[in-house]
Amino acid sequence: MKKAILMCALASGLLFSCGQDKQAKEENTTQTDTTAKDTSKKDTEETTTNDTAVDKEKVVAAHNNLRSEIETKIKEIKPVEVSTKELREKVKQKWSKIEFYVLDNQVVRVKTYPHENISKRTEEFYFKDGKLAIVTIEDDGSTSKDKEKGSIEKAYYYQNDKLVSEVNNSKETEFSIKNSEAEELLQEAKEYLEIYKSKK
């Protein structure tokens, strides 16, 4: 009888021990899997972040090339000039005239001019396939400047109606929230395209 009880106790101990080993192995495997997944997830996140940074640089470079191409192509084109007298108050107060440059029946560049003796600030909007690509802002756009990348005072780069990047080399003190300025410029660009369509 004692022998049978002893045998049962030994068998139970062995089973319990095996069960613990199995559980420990399962926990180890689960932990390893989780660590591998976390590492894999982290690698993916880092890759995505790096891809996004590379994409941003690619967009900026492509848009700068686009701007240069447009500037070269429109040298021989006479712009369509629109007075702001009949436009809504905000546009009328801000600008005296708007010039539209058209290639292959599409607006590729819009330039706004301030009222004389009030401001010298100009804004230039560059489009690709009807979508805003870049807005450049000059605090003194009254002089003819070389518009290379280094001479731009402020530039906003867009893709699919979203701000991708910005450059600010202006000496002017910033008081506005940049994101709201970028959003406002996007809305202005859409409005200018509508103005052009209505004046055709």
Sine and cosine of phi, psi and omega as CSV:
sin_phi,cos_phi,sin_psi,cos_psi,sin_omega,cos_omega
0.00,0.00,-0.76,0.65,0.04,-1.00
-0.86,0.51,-0.60,0.80,0.00,-1.00
-0.90,0.44,-0.67,0.75,-0.01,-1.00
-0.91,0.41,-0.66,0.75,0.01,-1.00
-0.91,0.42,-0.66,0.75,0.01,-1.00
-0.88,0.47,-0.67,0.74,0.00,-1.00
-0.90,0.44,-0.67,0.74,0.02,-1.00
-0.89,0.46,-0.68,0.74,-0.02,-1.00
-0.90,0.44,-0.68,0.74,0.02,-1.00
-0.89,0.45,-0.70,0.72,0.00,-1.00
-0.89,0.45,-0.68,0.73,0.02,-1.00
-0.88,0.47,-0.68,0.73,0.00,-1.00
-0.88,0.48,-0.67,0.74,0.01,-1.00
-0.91,0.42,-0.72,0.70,0.02,-1.00
-0.87,0.49,-0.70,0.72,0.00,-1.00
-0.88,0.47,-0.69,0.73,-0.01,-1.00
-0.90,0.44,-0.69,0.72,0.02,-1.00
-0.89,0.45,-0.66,0.75,0.02,-1.00
-0.88,0.48,-0.66,0.75,0.01,-1.00
-0.92,0.40,-0.66,0.75,0.03,-1.00
-0.87,0.49,-0.70,0.72,-0.01,-1.00
-0.89,0.45,-0.69,0.72,0.00,-1.00
-0.90,0.44,-0.68,0.74,0.01,-1.00
-0.88,0.47,-0.67,0.74,0.03,-1.00
-0.89,0.46,-0.68,0.73,0.01,-1.00
-0.89,0.46,-0.67,0.74,0.01,-1.00
-0.89,0.45,-0.67,0.74,0.03,-1.00
-0.87,0.48,-0.71,0.71,0.00,-1.00
-0.88,0.47,-0.72,0.70,0.01,-1.00
-0.88,0.48,-0.69,0.73,0.00,-1.00
-0.90,0.44,-0.67,0.74,0.01,-1.00
-0.89,0.46,-0.71,0.71,0.03,-1.00
-0.86,0.51,-0.71,0.70,-0.01,-1.00
-0.89,0.46,-0.70,0.72,0.02,-1.00
-0.88,0.47,-0.69,0.72,0.00,-1.00
-0.89,0.46,-0.67,0.74,0.01,-1.00
-0.90,0.43,-0.69,0.72,0.01,-1.00
-0.87,0.49,-0.70,0.72,0.01,-1.00
-0.89,0.46,-0.70,0.71,0.01,-1.00
-0.88,0.47,-0.68,0.74,0.01,-1.00
-0.89,0.46,-0.69,0.72,-0.01,-1.00
-0.89,0.46,-0.69,0.73,0.03,-1.00
-0.87,0.49,-0.68,0.73,0.01,-1.00
-0.89,0.46,-0.70,0.71,0.00,-1.00
-0.88,0.48,-0.68,0.73,0.00,-1.00
-0.90,0.44,-0.67,0.75,0.02,-1.00
-0.88,0.47,-0.71,0.71,0.01,-1.00
-0.87,0.50,-0.71,0.70,0.01,-1.00
-0.87,0.50,-0.71,0.70,0.01,-1.00
-0.90,0.43,-0.65,0.76,0.03,-1.00
-0.87,0.49,-0.67,0.74,0.00,-1.00
-0.88,0.47,-0.69,0.72,0.02,-1.00
-0.89,0.46,-0.67,0.74,0.02,-1.00
-0.91,0.42,-0.69,0.73,0.01,-1.00
-0.87,0.50,-0.68,0.73,0.00,-1.00
-0.86,0.51,-0.72,0.70,0.01,-1.00
-0.89,0.45,-0.63,0.78,0.02,-1.00
-0.90,0.43,-0.68,0.74,0.01,-1.00
-0.88,0.47,-0.73,0.68,-0.01,-1.00
-0.87,0.49,-0.72,0.69,-0.01,-1.00
-0.89,0.45,-0.70,0.72,-0.01,-1.00
-0.90,0.43,-0.66,0.75,0.00,-1.00
-0.94,0.35,-0.58,0.82,0.08,-1.00
-0.90,0.43,-0.64,0.77,0.06,-1.00
-0.90,0.43,-0.67,0.74,0.03,-1.00
-0.86,0.51,-0.72,0.70,0.00,-1.00
-0.87,0.49,-0.70,0.72,0.03,-1.00
-0.88,0.47,-0.69,0.73,0.01,-1.00
-0.88,0.47,-0.71,0.71,0.00,-1.00
-0.88,0.48,-0.73,0.69,0.00,-1.00
-0.85,0.53,-0.64,0.77,0.01,-1.00
-0.92,0.38,-0.71,0.71,-0.08,-1.00
-0.94,0.34,-0.50,0.86,-0.09,-1.00
-1.00,0.01,0.00,1.00,-0.02,-1.00
-0.84,0.54,-0.58,0.82,-0.05,-1.00
-1.00,-0.09,0.06,1.00,-0.08,-1.00
-0.98,-0.18,0.68,-0.74,0.10,-1.00
-1.00,0.03,0.82,-0.57,-0.03,-1.00
-0.95,0.30,0.38,-0.92,0.13,-0.99
-1.00,0.07,0.89,-0.47,-0.06,-1.00
-0.99,-0.17,0.75,-0.67,0.01,-1.00
-0.83,-0.55,0.81,-0.59,0.09,-1.00
-0.97,0.24,0.53,-0.85,-0.03,-1.00
-1.00,0.00,0.02,1.00,-0.09,-1.00
-0.81,0.59,-0.57,0.82,-0.06,-1.00
-0.99,-0.17,0.11,0.99,-0.03,-1.00
-1.00,-0.03,0.10,-0.99,-0.05,-1.00
-0.89,0.46,0.38,-0.92,-0.15,-0.99
-0.79,0.61,-0.74,0.67,-0.08,-1.00
-0.87,0.49,-0.69,0.73,0.01,-1.00
-0.92,0.38,-0.69,0.72,-0.01,-1.00
-0.87,0.50,-0.66,0.75,-0.02,-1.00
-0.95,0.31,-0.55,0.83,-0.09,-1.00
-0.99,0.15,-0.63,0.77,-0.13,-0.99
-0.80,-0.60,0.52,-0.85,0.07,-1.00
-1.00,-0.02,-0.60,0.80,0.02,-1.00
-0.48,-0.88,0.32,-0.95,0.04,-1.00
-0.76,-0.65,0.74,-0.67,0.05,-1.00
-0.95,-0.31,0.70,-0.72,0.02,-1.00
-0.90,-0.44,0.79,-0.62,0.05,-1.00
-0.95,-0.32,0.81,-0.58,-0.12,-0.99
-0.86,-0.52,0.75,-0.66,0.10,-0.99
-0.79,-0.61,0.73,-0.68,0.00,-1.00
0.76,0.65,0.71,0.70,0.03,-1.00
0.89,0.45,0.32,0.95,0.05,-1.00
-0.80,-0.60,0.68,-0.74,0.08,-1.00
-0.94,0.34,0.83,-0.56,0.00,-1.00
-0.93,-0.36,-0.35,0.94,-0.01,-1.00
-0.48,-0.88,0.65,-0.76,0.08,-1.00
-0.78,-0.63,0.73,-0.69,0.06,-1.00
-0.81,-0.58,0.75,-0.66,0.02,-1.00
-0.97,-0.26,0.63,-0.78,-0.02,-1.00
-0.88,-0.48,0.68,-0.73,-0.02,-1.00
-0.98,0.21,0.19,-0.98,0.11,-0.99
-0.95,0.31,0.62,-0.78,-0.01,-1.00
-0.88,0.48,0.62,-0.79,0.02,-1.00
0.92,0.40,0.14,0.99,0.05,-1.00
-0.94,-0.35,-0.71,0.71,-0.04,-1.00
-0.43,-0.90,0.28,-0.96,0.09,-1.00
-0.87,-0.50,0.03,1.00,-0.05,-1.00
-0.93,0.36,0.71,-0.70,0.09,-1.00
-0.80,-0.60,0.42,-0.91,0.08,-1.00
-0.79,-0.61,0.69,-0.73,0.03,-1.00
-0.83,-0.56,0.78,-0.63,-0.04,-1.00
-0.92,-0.38,0.79,-0.61,0.01,-1.00
-0.91,-0.41,0.71,-0.70,-0.09,-1.00
-0.86,-0.50,0.51,-0.86,0.13,-0.99
-0.76,-0.65,0.86,-0.51,-0.01,-1.00
0.79,0.61,0.66,0.75,0.07,-1.00
0.98,0.18,0.04,1.00,0.00,-1.00
-0.92,-0.39,0.59,-0.81,0.01,-1.00
-0.92,0.40,0.75,-0.66,0.02,-1.00
-0.94,-0.34,-0.77,0.64,-0.04,-1.00
-0.62,-0.79,0.54,-0.84,0.23,-0.97
-0.83,-0.55,0.80,-0.59,0.11,-0.99
-0.92,-0.38,0.63,-0.78,-0.03,-1.00
-0.82,-0.57,0.77,-0.64,0.06,-1.00
-0.89,-0.45,0.81,-0.59,0.05,-1.00
-0.90,0.43,-0.51,0.86,0.11,-0.99
-0.76,-0.65,1.00,0.08,-0.01,-1.00
-1.00,-0.01,0.16,0.99,-0.04,-1.00
-0.97,0.24,-0.42,0.91,0.01,-1.00
-1.00,-0.07,0.47,-0.88,0.03,-1.00
-0.99,0.12,0.92,-0.39,-0.03,-1.00
-0.90,-0.44,0.41,-0.91,0.16,-0.99
-0.94,0.34,0.84,-0.55,-0.12,-0.99
-1.00,-0.06,0.58,0.81,0.05,-1.00
-0.93,0.37,0.30,-0.95,-0.09,-1.00
-0.78,0.62,-0.67,0.74,-0.07,-1.00
-0.93,0.38,-0.38,0.92,-0.06,-1.00
-1.00,-0.04,-0.08,1.00,-0.01,-1.00
-0.94,0.33,0.77,-0.63,0.02,-1.00
-0.98,0.18,-0.73,0.69,0.08,-1.00
-0.65,-0.76,0.66,-0.75,0.07,-1.00
-0.57,-0.82,0.63,-0.78,0.05,-1.00
-0.85,-0.53,0.78,-0.63,-0.03,-1.00
-0.95,-0.31,0.77,-0.64,-0.06,-1.00
-0.84,-0.53,0.48,-0.88,0.18,-0.98
-0.55,-0.83,0.78,-0.63,-0.05,-1.00
0.79,0.62,0.73,0.69,0.04,-1.00
0.88,0.47,0.45,0.89,0.06,-1.00
-0.76,-0.65,0.62,-0.79,0.04,-1.00
-0.94,0.34,0.78,-0.62,-0.01,-1.00
-0.97,-0.23,-0.68,0.73,-0.05,-1.00
-0.37,-0.93,0.24,-0.97,0.06,-1.00
-0.53,-0.85,0.43,-0.90,0.04,-1.00
-0.80,-0.60,0.70,-0.71,0.06,-1.00
-0.67,-0.74,0.98,-0.20,0.06,-1.00
-0.95,-0.33,0.22,0.97,-0.06,-1.00
-0.95,0.32,0.55,-0.83,0.07,-1.00
-1.00,0.04,-0.14,0.99,-0.02,-1.00
-0.94,0.33,0.67,-0.75,0.02,-1.00
-0.95,0.32,0.72,-0.69,0.00,-1.00
-1.00,0.00,0.81,-0.59,0.09,-1.00
-0.89,-0.45,-0.39,0.92,-0.05,-1.00
-0.99,0.11,0.30,-0.95,0.08,-1.00
-0.99,0.15,0.81,-0.58,-0.13,-0.99
-0.86,0.51,-0.68,0.73,-0.04,-1.00
-0.87,0.50,-0.62,0.79,-0.01,-1.00
-0.94,0.34,-0.57,0.82,0.05,-1.00
-0.91,0.41,-0.68,0.73,0.01,-1.00
-0.88,0.47,-0.67,0.74,0.02,-1.00
-0.92,0.40,-0.66,0.75,0.01,-1.00
-0.90,0.44,-0.65,0.76,0.03,-1.00
-0.90,0.44,-0.61,0.79,0.04,-1.00
-0.89,0.46,-0.69,0.73,0.03,-1.00
-0.91,0.41,-0.64,0.77,0.04,-1.00
-0.88,0.48,-0.69,0.72,-0.01,-1.00
-0.85,0.53,-0.70,0.72,0.02,-1.00
-0.90,0.44,-0.65,0.76,0.01,-1.00
-0.90,0.43,-0.66,0.75,-0.01,-1.00
-0.90,0.44,-0.62,0.78,0.04,-1.00
-0.90,0.44,-0.63,0.78,0.05,-1.00
-0.91,0.41,-0.65,0.76,0.03,-1.00
-0.87,0.50,-0.70,0.71,0.00,-1.00
-0.87,0.49,-0.71,0.70,-0.02,-1.00
-0.87,0.49,-0.64,0.77,-0.04,-1.00
-0.95,0.32,-0.39,0.92,-0.04,-1.00
-1.00,-0.07,-0.13,0.99,-0.04,-1.00
-0.91,0.41,0.00,0.00,0.00,0.00
